């Protein structure tokens, strides 16, 4: 027997499949040789970006995986094939690293330049970790250009504590320190990007 169709019924909106399955499986498939070296540490201008990933209780997360994307020192967004190639000469603006057993990570990279005059330079960061069905996105702003930081549209939309969670600390040796807290009182601000349905 044929059934009547209801053409006036609203379209069913299904949630997308999560970005990843509960893991972690990162140590098996994702790390590769020199994945956290965007440049060789002997290169003039190289800088260490490092920090710790913690949960809401302040406990280090020992199995997170982080990715960064950034412009070069002149503010150019590099568009080259071969991001996985680490030849010691080519800067592709992308890197990946797993944290160690106490939640610490390290990248060797460059201080990014501003992509537009007067804009605050930043590094994009993505966090993958157990318990996260979808990755988290944030920005790491450089601390020096206070005028550009004050006029940045994203930072200007946040309260002082939230703003501070997105700005790295410059250490005495020139390194950038950026700690990531996934939730709780000292949580890092994470960004949501609109989806196209």
N, C-alpha and C positions, 0 to 999 in steps of 0.2 A: 504494500500500500504506500503510495507516495505521501510524503509529508509536506505540509505547506511551509514555505520559508518566510521568515519575518525580516523583510528588508529594512524595517525602521529600527531594528535593534542597534544599539551603539557598538562601534568597533571595539573589540576586546584588546586592551593594552596589556601586553605581557612584559614583565621585567626582563631585561637582558640577562643572558647567562653571565655569572660572575667572571671577572677578569682572570681568575686562576682558581684552581682547586686548593683546598686546604692542604698544606704541605708540612714542613718545607721540603722541597725537592731541589732547591737551588744548587747545592753543592755538587749535584750529579751532572746537570746539563748546562748551566748558565755561565759559571766562571770560565775565563780563558786567560792565557798567559799575558801578563802585563795589563790586565783589564782596567786597573786603577791608575795607570800611567798615561795621562793624556799627553804629557811631555816627559822627557828624561829629566831626572832631578839635577843633572849637571848643566842643563840648558840655562843660559842667563834669563832671568825673569821668572824662573819656575817657582812655584809656591806650593806649600803643603796645605791641603784642606783636610781637616780631621775633626772628629768628635765622637760622641757616644749616643747610641739609640737606647732609650729606656721606655718602660711602660708607665702606666699611671701611678704605680706605687714607687717609681724611681728605680726599679730593678732593671739591670741591663738586659737587653734582648740579644741572645747569642746567635740568632740565625736569620737576621734581616739581610736583605740585599738592597743596595742603593744604586741608582743611576743618576748621572748628571749630564746636562746639556748646557753649553755656554758659547758666547761669542769669544773671539780671540782678543788680544790686548788692544787692538785698534777698534773694537766694536763690530767687527765683521762676523756675520753668521756663516760659518764654513759650510759649504755644500759640496762635499767630496765623497766619492764612493770609498768603501774600504774602511769603515769605522772600526772594524775588528783588527785591522792591521796595526801593529805597534812597531814601526820601523825606527823609532827614535828621532825622526825628522818631520813627519807629517802630523800636523795638529788637526784633528777632525772635530773637536769640540764635544766629544761624547766619551763617557767612561762608565764603568760598572765595577762594584766591589762588594764582596760579602763582608760582614762584620766579623770580628774575632769572637772568641768564647766569652769575652766580657763586654760585648756590644760596641767595641771601638772600630772605627773605620778610618781609612786614609786614602786620599787621592793626591797625585802629583799633577798639577795643572798650571794654568796661567791666571793672573788677575784679569778678569774680563773687562773690556772697555764698554762704554755706553753705546748702545745701538743707535741712539739718536742724541743730538746735542742737548745737553741739559738734563738728560735722563739718568737715573741711578743705575749703575751697572749691577747685574745680578747673575746668579747661576741657578738654573732650574734643577730641582731635586725630586726624584721619585723614590718612594719607599715601598718595598715589598716585605711582608713578614707573615709569620704564622698568625692565624686569626683574622687576617685582612683578606676578605674575599675580593676586594678591589684595591688597587694600588693607591697610594696617597701622593699628592703633589704639593710642593711648596717652593718658595724662592729663598735663595741665600743672597742677601744684599751685602755689598762691601761697606765697611763702616766709615770710610774717609770723607766722602762728599756729602756733608750734612745738609747743604742747600738742596741738592738733588733728592736726598732722602726725604726732606721735608715737603717737597713738591710732588713726590711720586703719588699718582692717583690711588694705587692699592694701599700703600702705607698710610696715606692720609685718611683713608676710610676706617682705620683701626684705632682702638684706644692704645695708650702708651705701652702697656704690658704686652699686648698682642703684636704691636710693631716691633718691639724689642726681640720677640721670638723669631723674627725673620732676618735679623741683622747679625752678621758674624762678628766675632771679636778678633782684632788683629793682635797677635802675640808678639813678644819682644823680638823673636827671631824672624818675624815677617809672615809666619804661618797664619792661616785663618782657622779659628775654632768655631764650630757650629754643632751644638748638641741638639738632638731631636728627641722630643718627648711626645709619645703618641696620644696621651690623654691625661686628664687630671688638671691640677691647679697651675702647673707650669707648662701646659701643652703648647706645642708648636702650632702656628696657624697653618691649616691645610686648605688648598684651593679646590673649588669645584668648577668644572668646565661644563657649559651647557651642551646637551646632546641634541643632535638632530634626529627627529623621529621620522 
